[in-house]
């Protein structure tokens, strides 16, 4: 029995043991956190690679609800493709288990349909999908009604001179085949898909481009390539210039039946045709870091909010609701992270990862969607190949920018959320990636 002025505590032998055990575990946990924090502090101070540019870092314990270590966690960084984590959370919050692909009504012998922005419609890597089969099977006359998306073909702050690169396909309400032309060499000739663009390719007898590549005219669908031997194994994906006429041509060619045009506002009672599982599309966005899917998903989410499709509308809705508790205000302008106008802090990103973790509430499902260190996606070459990956997360890379944020499992069974952001460096990106990997591996192996 223990006495003090106000209380009397009575312990039996079992009670004393449990009390001492709980104290031991508490002090042990505190000691582990102190050692981990000290280790990270020394790593950042001693790293010659990390001392020459802007670096931000957070390591957060989602079980104990505490930050174990942070460095410039409240400073703003250009997140690049770490923005896709916000798109990931937005999709989880605003879409169900399947992706709405078309809105439609049936009038007499006609089926009139509107796009939702669905990037999975005839997506090149996704073989399944209900929406195309739905249009193919109907006996009614097909009419596409454009006008739900009236925004620009590019996001705010995108680099105009990337227009020819696969990662900057244009945005629209009814994408077809990733809004890309797929070109590859076969028997010394170019094979072009969709075939509707075959007549748009011309030889430029003056150009002597090395290495061999195809370039689109910036304002129209004219694609030129140099008069030289086409290398074996050559392949390229090139964004095509969007227009309603092009969309109708591609739909008609692919469906093998005419698709007409009608100018008509979408009624509120328009039905919805769903295409693929939401998780399947999220995986296709996250693992290869697909900018096109990310941008289009914000339009699909805005379909849930009304008749107009708008990236800005979706972002405002998320910031008003599910992201209103972020520790720092954010500048968020697109779904993919192509824009340098995006600005986030490391602790914003760990908060988003924590919200994703709680929303999914299933580690197996969550980790199957994200790139896995040493195994898949953009983290495949960032960590050693192991039987059981211990890092799951998202990279973000632009010129002079490389970030990595996600979840790390330690050998002692702990799960931590981290965000490791690097901006304005002049090293090779591989050098930064290796230094991130070294530090995160230490967290896994020693703690």
Secondary structure, 3 states (H helix, E strand, C coil): CEECCCCEECCCHHHHHHHHHHHHHHHHHHHHHHHHHHHHHHHHHHCCCHHHCEEEEEEEECCCCEEEEEECCCCEECCHHHHHHHHHHHHHHHCCCEEEEEEEEEECCEEEEEECCCCCCCCCCCCCCHHHHHHHHCCCEEEECCCCCCCCCCCCCCCHHHCCCHHHCCCCCCCCHHHEEEEEEECCEEEEECHHHHHHEEEECCCCCCCCCEEECCCCCCEEEECCCCCCCCEEEEECCCCHHHHHHHHHHHHCCCEEECCCCCCCCCEEEEEEEHHHHHHHHHCCCCHHHHHHHHHHHHHCCCCCCCHHHHHHHHHHCCCCCCCCCCECCCCCCCCCCCEEEHHHHHHHHHHHHHHHCCHHHHHHHCEECCCCHHHCCCCCCCCCCCEEEEEEEECCEEEEEEEEECCCCCEEEEEEEEECCCCCHHHHHHHHHHHHHHHHHHC
